[in-house]
Amino acid sequence: PVTPAPVAGVQLALYEILPNPINGVADTAGEYIVLTNPSLSDLNLNAGDYRLCRDRQFRCKRLRGTLPGGGFLVVCRDSAFYDFCAVDINWGLDDVTGDQLELWEDGVRFEFTKLDPSTSMSGNSGLCWKRDGSGVFGFDSCEPRASGDITILEVYPNPRNPVPDHNGEYIALTNPTSDPVDLSDYRLCRQRG
């Protein structure tokens, strides 16, 4: 995966969207949308009328609470399915034609993206729609989401030539909480199979 480019000058941005989960997970349970606050300042969503909208039938969800600087807000179709969801939405995403998602503040749209189809024929099932390193949206692997301890954020097993594997491979870990985690009892293991 490519690390998404930061979004300059905004406090709320679309980050990652899973429109078509796989491995037996129904869309009604597994769809989610990750929003981020790319700034260093906390964003009080109660101070304005912030909404996440789908343009088809103009379905919206009002966003509330405080989003810390550099933090994430996960909006799910069914918050009971994942333990990392903060907000439920009562509408889904179209896998065949792709929907347009929009962020609004006080009646003004300030961010949007039009998703490509996410079907088995398109090859995008189970992938997330997200920004690449240049800020352009496209499908890529989804980042793990967690509400607990350390998780694997990104694995880069095969760097492009001319970088040899032993100089360019890496695994990025993340602590999704604001609390420090003692890594002395953690082990990073590889399983061959």
C-alpha positions in Angstrom: 0.0 0.0 0.0 1.0 3.6 -0.5 0.8 6.0 2.4 -2.0 8.5 1.6 -1.0 12.0 1.0 -1.9 14.5 3.7 -4.8 16.8 3.0 -3.6 20.4 3.4 -5.7 23.2 4.9 -8.6 21.1 6.2 -9.6 19.5 9.5 -11.9 16.8 8.1 -11.2 14.6 5.1 -12.2 11.3 3.6 -9.4 8.7 4.3 -10.5 5.2 3.5 -13.7 3.5 2.3 -14.5 -0.2 2.2 -17.6 -0.5 -0.1 -17.5 -4.2 -0.7 -16.2 -6.5 2.1 -15.3 -10.1 1.3 -14.8 -13.5 3.0 -18.5 -14.0 3.8 -19.0 -10.5 5.3 -22.2 -8.9 3.9 -22.2 -5.3 2.8 -24.9 -4.6 5.4 -22.5 -5.5 8.1 -19.0 -4.8 6.8 -19.0 -1.5 4.9 -17.2 1.4 6.6 -15.9 4.9 5.9 -12.9 6.3 7.7 -12.6 10.1 8.2 -9.5 11.8 9.4 -8.5 15.1 10.9 -5.1 15.8 9.1 -4.5 18.9 11.1 -2.7 19.2 14.5 -5.7 20.8 16.2 -8.8 19.0 17.6 -12.0 19.5 15.6 -15.2 20.1 17.5 -17.8 18.6 15.2 -20.6 20.0 17.4 -19.4 23.6 16.6 -20.8 23.3 13.0 -23.2 21.2 11.0 -20.8 18.5 9.7 -22.3 15.8 7.6 -21.1 12.7 5.7 -23.4 12.3 2.6 -23.9 9.9 -0.3 -25.1 11.8 -3.4 -27.5 9.1 -4.5 -30.8 10.0 -2.9 -28.8 12.5 -0.9 -28.5 10.4 2.3 -26.6 12.1 5.1 -25.3 11.4 8.6 -24.6 14.3 11.0 -21.3 13.9 12.7 -20.8 14.9 16.4 -18.1 14.8 19.0 -14.5 15.9 18.9 -12.0 14.5 16.4 -8.4 14.9 17.7 -5.7 16.3 15.5 -4.3 13.4 13.5 -7.1 11.2 14.6 -9.7 9.0 12.8 -13.5 8.7 13.0 -14.9 5.4 11.6 -18.4 5.4 10.3 -20.0 2.0 9.8 -23.1 0.6 8.3 -23.4 -1.7 11.4 -21.3 -0.5 14.4 -22.2 -3.8 16.2 -20.1 -5.7 13.6 -16.7 -4.0 14.2 -15.4 -2.8 17.6 -13.7 0.2 16.1 -16.9 2.0 14.8 -17.9 5.3 16.3 -21.0 6.1 14.2 -23.7 4.1 12.5 -25.1 5.1 9.1 -28.4 3.8 7.8 -27.4 3.7 4.1 -25.1 1.6 2.0 -22.7 1.9 -0.9 -23.4 0.7 -4.5 -20.8 -1.8 -5.5 -21.7 -1.9 -9.2 -21.8 1.8 -10.3 -20.0 3.3 -7.3 -21.4 6.2 -5.2 -20.1 9.7 -4.6 -19.3 10.5 -1.0 -19.3 14.0 0.2 -18.4 16.0 3.4 -20.4 19.1 4.2 -20.1 21.8 6.7 -22.9 24.2 7.4 -24.5 23.5 4.0 -21.3 23.8 1.9 -19.7 20.7 0.4 -15.9 20.9 1.0 -14.7 17.3 0.1 -15.9 14.5 -2.2 -14.9 11.4 -4.1 -16.6 9.2 -6.7 -15.9 5.6 -6.0 -15.1 3.2 -8.9 -17.1 -0.1 -9.1 -16.1 -2.6 -6.4 -17.2 -6.0 -7.7 -15.6 -9.4 -8.3 -15.5 -8.5 -12.1 -13.7 -5.2 -11.4 -11.2 -7.0 -9.2 -11.8 -4.4 -6.4 -13.8 -6.6 -4.0 -12.4 -6.4 -0.5 -10.2 -3.4 -1.3 -10.5 0.1 0.1 -10.9 3.3 -1.8 -8.3 5.7 -0.5 -5.8 8.5 -1.4 -2.4 7.4 -2.8 0.8 9.3 -2.1 0.0 12.0 -4.6 -3.5 12.6 -3.2 -5.5 10.8 -5.9 -8.1 8.3 -4.9 -8.0 4.6 -6.0 -8.3 1.1 -4.7 -5.6 -0.4 -2.5 -5.4 -2.8 0.5 -7.3 -1.7 3.6 -5.5 -0.6 6.7 -6.3 -2.7 9.8 -8.6 -1.0 12.3 -8.5 -1.7 16.0 -9.6 -0.2 19.2 -7.0 -1.8 21.3 -3.2 -2.4 21.4 -0.6 -2.4 18.6 -1.6 -3.4 15.1 0.1 -3.8 11.8 -0.5 -0.7 9.8 1.4 -1.5 6.6 3.6 -4.2 5.1 6.0 -3.5 2.2 7.5 -6.9 1.3 8.8 -6.2 -2.2 10.4 -2.8 -2.9 10.6 -1.9 -6.6 13.9 -2.3 -8.4 16.7 -1.2 -8.0 16.2 -1.4 -4.2 17.0 -5.0 -3.0 14.5 -6.6 -0.6 17.0 -6.5 2.4 17.3 -2.7 2.1 13.7 -1.7 1.4 11.3 -4.1 3.1 9.5 -2.8 6.2 6.5 -3.4 8.5 4.8 -0.3 10.0 3.1 -0.7 13.4 0.6 1.6 15.0 -0.8 2.3 18.4 -4.4 3.3 17.8 -4.7 4.7 21.4 -3.3 7.8 22.9 -1.7 5.7 25.7 1.9 4.4 25.5 2.3 0.7 25.0 5.2 -1.3 26.5 6.6 -3.4 23.6 8.9 -5.6 25.8 6.6 -8.6 25.6 5.6 -8.2 22.0 7.0 -10.4 19.2 6.7 -9.9 15.5 6.6 -13.4 13.9 6.4 -14.8 10.4 4.5 -17.9 9.6 5.3 -19.9 6.5 2.6 -22.0 4.9 
